[in-house]
Amino acid sequence: MTATLLLATVAWAQEMKVEFMTPSIVHVVKGEPTKSLVVIAKPEQVEVTQKGNTWKSSELTVKLEPETETLVFMTNKGKVLLKEKGISMVRKNENEFEVSQSFFLDKDEAIYGLGTIQNGKMNRRGETKRMEQSNLEDFQNVLQSIKGWGIYWENYSPTLFKDNAEGMSFTSEAGQGVDYYFMYGGSADGVIAQMRHLTGDVPMFPLWTYGFWQSKERYKTAAETESIVDQYRALQVPLDGIIQDWQYWGSNYLWNAMDFLSEDFVNGPQMIKNVHAKHAHFMISIWASFGPQTQQYRELAEKDLLLPFETWPQSGLSHIWPPRKDYPSGVKVYDAFSPEARAIYWNHLKRLYDYGTDAWWMDSTDPDFFNPRESDYAHPVYGGTWRSQRNAFPLETVRGIYQAQRKDDRGKRVFIMTRSSYAGQQHYGSNMWSGDVNSSWDMLRKQVPAGLSYSLTGNPNFNTDIGGFFCNAYNTLGPASAPRNPQYQELYVRWMQYGLFCPVFRSHGADAPREIWQFGKKGEPVYDAIEKQIRLRYRLLPYLYSIAWQVTSNNDSYMRPLFADFAQDKTVWNVNDEFMFGHSILAAPIVNPQYTEEKIIRTDAMTGWDRNELTVESGHLKVDWAAPQTAVKYLPKGAKWYDFWTNMQYKGGQRVTLETTFDRVPMFVRAGSILPLGPEMQYVGEKAWDNLELRIYPGADGSFMLYEDEGDNYNYEKGAYSVIQFSWNENTRTLTISDRQGTYPGMLENRQFTVVLPDGKQQVVRYDGKKQTILF
């Protein structure tokens, strides 16, 4: 039978169609399908057998209940995965319906994903959420269950997700029908793999992007930006990326001109060359909107490719706060859904590319949408209305840059950091940060589940502003004094320790600078703690870059909720302060203060104004940062665990009380792991990986694949890379290093590995690419 099945013309007079995209992915359409901006996969020729109202592939069974005209999704052994409940289509205007589909869930069934919801929760049961892209929360419409199924809801309009005693439902404000994909992967990884099959794989980022990034809002001259790199080099603290935030273009009337028009940046192109000469890379802020005096604005306006709603900045006077709206900026968002508009965007952005810019900071890709009016939502855009296309805006503006740069390939992999994301965006060279989060322990705690929830939608690349964006509440000793406030120092160090395990490791924020020297000097505990995290990040690069390859080639994830590896341990289903970093390291960051009192802050992400509910004037407080503290962490059942710092071994399935210190993040290594550690270095590429330390953690069989390539360019897509497989046999206590597979320009032909066991035993192994077995 073919993969496409016309099941019925149901009572509500809409055609229902089920299409097996693969044996384990089913596309369901009731009414007219959404013209997809997301799904790029084509239906496979799937063998489907029919028996009455039941259709079965090799992986999945779909049954139509004729009485209710609803679908039931089952395994081929008859286990019910998900049942539809009901459908609703309410006409809103001549061209659009409000469309809704509800489902039945099991009573204790945990569900995850949807996007970066900033409420501190992992499990979405019992939630009601209107999903519309914003500064702090972004949505991908991808949900998955602990039972191993997932749904991608294919509608780009603002959508209400609801789960209560009546059932789970998606209700979208504009559509021509119900359109969704049911995926059965059997596990969290399996659902992610299905989603990437539909929407595209994850291209590799350059190796240097996994180093340390420094930024702030904002460096105000080209000389200041360059001096930050100089100071890091002088202090010998590792750094790979420097970021230039907004207003290098001049006034708000020249907003996002994509050129160094400010008199403080007249030598911007030379600055980029100088940054490169210092072995660092340059990222620059660009936006989805343009000021009325820019060339882009005029060109887009002539073609009616600007949107009429209110956006940031609201005033043309950049130096006055709050904004003077009697001097309106006139800034307008462009129609990113239009191929012509995207081409205009790139034609102007190419100036910065020609100057040597390495990476793009795409701000306000939500985009900022203030004081919305019904006429704004009804405004036509390419392919529909602003309402019907709304949530896919970040996907389209990011895709435009990725595809244009790939066509103008100059040996650089595309690296985009963006404030917003939609389903499928992982395929277009982008990493999303979680918006202008405030500097509070509450917000730090929320970043952990937000990042994991995002990863579960198939988008693996996530990061946050280390230390939070708005830190004004900590400026108790005067303007920009937060880095000398012990309350903020503790928060910043713990946030650094969380950021250590994010794909991008980046310090950024407003109200006070965040460079390491702002927190003290070498030999002082806060400075030393920050430096320790940065140095550890560089040692972890061989492990992290090998994870990156698994993300690209095997649909893996960097940040993994504990249930992804330990679903049988129900204790981990709702754990929101620990996660796996790859498959070997359990990250358990400290997300509560231990040395100072918590400052409770509520911040408006649009204004940055802080309201302190607990005022502790701790700027003069003396803190004993050397004092040991304790923390309780859970170790999942089904594995043995080693403390990374002490090598103490623990059984899984228990809570352990750890003695913690200010400069160490709690982290554990799973028994059976092989962990490669690189040399300390000032920047990626400074030192060859010719003597990696291989830490073996006995207690189970295990393996690890070390991945290497040129570090940039897309030659890996043509097979220019190498892998080395390491395998540990617990019974024979032997380490086998496989024959090296593959080659690439500049590959190390000969090297050595220093193999280290937890008891201190070690062996140096000289390796020329041929298989070796080492007995311990």
Disulfide bonds with the S-S distance in Angstrom:
none
